């Protein structure tokens, strides 16, 4: 009975090893991130990554515990996804060997939960991907290109997520499904297109050729916001009245927006408009004041011109009279001639400019002349 029990344990261990075994072919100098899944009941348990060149788990060397970095190895636990990831940098050929993803249980009757992997590191890997991390948008699509060597030309190609796989059946060149399209170009590469992405499609996948696998992580982001061009109508009226003072009345500004997202921009436009109208009011007042000042100057200038014209405009008779010189010539009697000579006295009056005078008017400007008769 005990032998039968031991046989069952050995058989179950072999079956478990076969189902959990995964093989990787990686390039020298490259980096890789490998996901290790575990059951949700082990979220609080300790996780680690260990290595040994041969398939002997009891002798494996722990390289790093979860949420820790040791040398070129980083282990990160992701409880929300029920997995932890192992990142190995700058891989070298001496890193070829057996590895284990381990969840530490610690019980004798319940051994640690582990997953076996075999990694081969060489110059040209037999299976690789162009991009190990691919980003897409919800509702869109992503394409992953898997490259394989000539030795795997006729091997079965698959695209898997956990145990759900889409298979590229040979010799068909492509296979269609509701979400996944696999196609082989016949030049040592096959592509996987995932269409109609949803948030639940984010996670870890596997490109597979034969017994080789390579991990690929797909992230799905929100679609870009739909930009809708909204028409904002702004109506304003300006009424002006010109008089001694300038009055400007502004009607209320009406801004119509098609969505609540434009509230901030509508307020900004409103303040810009008010500032513009204020500047317009100031400008109009300045212009009106200048025009009124110029008009007043013109009126004064015209009045002065009319006064000057009235002063300088005289009748023809006065002009003729201004040019007349009045003189009085007196011839004294002979009896009054003392010296026995005939003398004539003349009095010449020169009128002032622009002033009419009579012959009897005498001012300071008098010229005396004497005339002697021989």
Beta strands, then each sheet from edge to edge (+ up, - down):
strand 1: 22-27
strand 2: 32-37
strand 3: 47-52
strand 4: 61-65
strand 5: 68-70
strand 6: 73-78
strand 7: 83-88
strand 8: 97-103
strand 9: 113-122
strand 10: 127-129
strand 11: 133-137
strand 12: 142-148
strand 13: 157-161
strand 14: 164-168
strand 15: 174-176
strand 16: 180-184
strand 17: 189-194
strand 18: 203-209
strand 19: 212-221
strand 20: 233-235
strand 21: 238-242
strand 22: 246-250
strand 23: 254-256
strand 24: 326-331
strand 25: 342-349
strand 26: 366-373
sheet 1: 1+ 9+ 8- 3+ 4-
sheet 2: 2+ 7- 6+ 5-
sheet 3: 10+ 12- 17+ 16- 15+
sheet 4: 11+ 19+ 18- 13+ 14-
sheet 5: 20+ 23-
sheet 6: 21+ 22-
sheet 7: 24+ 25- 26+
end
